């Protein structure tokens, strides 16, 4: 059982096994990606300490100042320091996907294990429901929810958590069924262990690594989806610093020739998504090799 | 096969039914009274309130409301738009050609770039293969709005080859010219994925026995590739490419917004911002319908394109 990669706007949902970053996930690139992610987390945590400016401080006299000693990456249209906004943007940029991946991993694992363990009608009902959610693009779900509850992080995070649950659920159901068929599970049952106990103490730890690798990949894709929603004006609201929202605010300046306010957050998004993808693929490969 | 067909069609209907329930129910999920939600700060004149009550049949019990709403929807009556003061169906009809042209243009680019890059990578191991792998890897990790910004800053602002966002092109050729950057922005991610699929399908076929036999018999290399490799590799390429069409459709909301293209996607985004709920409902439901239908069509056509799929039992599962 391999992990599945859900790309932006969910095209290849029904084509698991297609893993675009897989062949890059070896050697120095893997190490570099881990380093990039560690750095991102560090920046997000330390943003209030290391950011040179208040990310929301307006300075209209310094509007669209280029790269100077004072502003290493220049300023945006309202004169806010781009570097500081990037650093603070790492916080919202990582927090949203963390919530999405956390909720969808918990929920998907629960549904997948129950479906695999119970089998029969519970399996049919759960699998069919997951297929149904699978068939609806997450981006549309999020847009519909935003139109009902209004813009902000809540609606996109809820919609994406729902949309990502079947990825985890299907994966977990598959590997949990394989695990369940192995003799050690039966021997615990014979010894009088309860189903819950065997699942929690033995089955879950054995599938955890694979689920974790999938979650790392989902993290990158969730980051991409949430950034898209913020870009559309549906997610993180201004003036809060967020990479997607920064691109939205910076795109009019691009036409005036000031590229950095929009291109810098773009680069951050691509870097983060690539790094998460490579780490996820690398982990999945390592697990597969260890099992053999 | 018949069982598979029936099962898939039933599954499709179930998805559409549940989606329509969610889309319909969302006005009742919204906090507060449905009328004030639908008005959203617009003046609550008695006429406006009465019009909304009758449009959504709010005086009927819920199941009747749903049945009437769905019945009207199926007949192409999507209600009227609060921001444009016209029928949603007319509005959608006027925006559809722009989106269709953009999606068609992008699909063509995806097929051209993706398949060419994939074939070249499979046939030329070494630096070219590495370059395609790296390029497609980065392309798949680049969201379309990022590609849009990059394309505008390079080809529109720096080089001035293509127009930037906005503008009202006159005539078909000028419209195509205006849609070139949007189409590339939409296509890039998908082209990257298709290059991967093409490459691995080609490599699978290249390693097969009959290819080696053909080579050993002295069949020229080009003929081997065209007749025995490319032809067999086409199956997965076409099926994945087909599902991409559905994905392109969904991504238009982002690209059309980035380039200010007057299409269905930008209309959806505008309507969410303007709280024009009738339009949001119609476009959401129609998009899910199109998305699900395209995916079903691809699954059903796959065994026809590549008969081996139904022989191996890989298709239906």
Contacts between the chains, C-beta under 8 A, distances in Angstrom:
chain1	res1	chain2	res2	distance
A	7	B	140	6.0
A	7	B	189	7.0
A	7	B	193	6.7
A	8	B	143	5.6
A	8	B	144	7.3
A	8	B	189	6.1
A	8	B	251	7.2
A	9	B	247	5.1
A	9	B	250	4.7
A	9	B	251	4.8
A	10	B	247	6.7
A	10	B	250	7.3
A	11	B	190	6.8
A	11	B	193	7.3
A	11	B	243	5.7
A	11	B	244	5.3
A	11	B	246	6.7
A	11	B	247	2.9
A	12	B	193	6.6
A	12	B	240	6.9
A	12	B	243	6.5
A	12	B	244	7.9
A	12	B	247	7.7
A	14	B	243	6.4
A	14	B	295	6.4
A	14	B	299	7.5
A	15	B	239	7.8
A	15	B	240	5.7
A	15	B	243	6.6
A	18	B	193	6.9
A	18	B	196	6.6
A	18	B	197	6.4
A	18	B	240	7.3
A	20	B	136	6.5
A	20	B	137	5.6
A	20	B	140	4.0
A	20	B	141	7.6
A	20	B	192	6.6
A	20	B	193	6.1
A	20	B	196	5.5
A	21	B	137	5.1
A	21	B	140	7.4
A	21	B	141	7.1
A	23	B	133	5.5
A	23	B	137	7.8
A	24	B	133	6.8
A	24	B	134	6.9
A	24	B	137	5.3
A	128	B	11	7.8
A	128	B	14	7.9
A	131	B	11	6.8
A	132	B	11	7.8
A	132	B	14	6.4
A	132	B	15	5.4
A	132	B	18	6.0
A	135	B	11	7.8
A	135	B	15	4.6
A	135	B	291	7.7
A	135	B	292	5.5
A	135	B	295	7.3
A	136	B	15	6.9
A	136	B	19	6.1
A	136	B	288	5.6
A	136	B	291	7.7
A	136	B	292	8.0
A	137	B	247	7.9
A	137	B	250	4.7
A	137	B	287	7.6
A	137	B	288	7.3
A	137	B	291	5.8
A	139	B	250	5.7
A	139	B	251	7.9
A	139	B	253	7.3
A	140	B	250	6.4
A	140	B	284	5.6
A	140	B	287	5.7
A	140	B	288	6.2
A	140	B	291	7.8
A	143	B	253	7.1
A	143	B	268	6.5
A	143	B	269	7.6
A	143	B	272	5.9
A	143	B	280	7.5
A	143	B	284	7.0
A	144	B	22	7.4
A	144	B	23	6.7
A	144	B	26	6.2
A	144	B	280	6.7
A	144	B	284	5.0
A	145	B	26	7.8
A	146	B	272	5.9
A	147	B	26	7.6
A	147	B	271	7.7
A	147	B	272	4.4
A	147	B	275	7.3
A	147	B	277	6.4
A	147	B	280	4.6
A	148	B	26	4.7
A	148	B	27	7.7
A	148	B	29	5.9
A	148	B	30	4.8
A	148	B	37	8.0
A	149	B	30	7.1
A	149	B	31	7.5
A	220	B	141	7.1
A	224	B	141	7.6
A	224	B	143	4.9
A	227	B	143	6.5
A	228	B	143	5.6
A	228	B	144	7.8
A	228	B	145	6.2
A	228	B	254	5.6
A	231	B	145	4.9
A	231	B	254	7.1
A	231	B	258	8.0
A	232	B	253	7.2
A	232	B	254	6.7
A	232	B	257	6.0
A	232	B	269	5.5
A	233	B	269	7.8
A	233	B	273	6.5
A	234	B	272	6.8
A	244	B	145	7.8
A	247	B	145	6.3
A	247	B	146	7.0
A	247	B	149	6.0
A	250	B	149	7.8
A	251	B	149	6.0
A	251	B	152	7.6
A	251	B	165	7.7
A	251	B	258	7.1
A	254	B	149	6.2
A	254	B	152	5.8
A	254	B	153	5.0
A	254	B	157	6.2
A	255	B	152	7.3
A	255	B	156	7.6
A	255	B	157	6.1
A	255	B	164	5.4
A	255	B	165	7.6
A	257	B	157	5.9
A	259	B	153	4.8
A	259	B	157	7.6
A	262	B	149	4.9
A	262	B	153	7.5
A	263	B	149	6.6
A	263	B	150	7.1
A	263	B	153	6.5
A	266	B	146	4.2
A	266	B	149	5.5
A	266	B	150	6.6
A	269	B	143	6.5
A	269	B	146	5.9
A	270	B	138	6.9
A	270	B	141	5.8
A	270	B	142	5.2
A	270	B	146	6.2
A	273	B	141	4.2
A	273	B	142	7.7
A	273	B	143	7.7
A	274	B	137	7.1
A	274	B	138	6.4
A	274	B	141	4.5
A	277	B	137	7.8
A	277	B	141	5.9
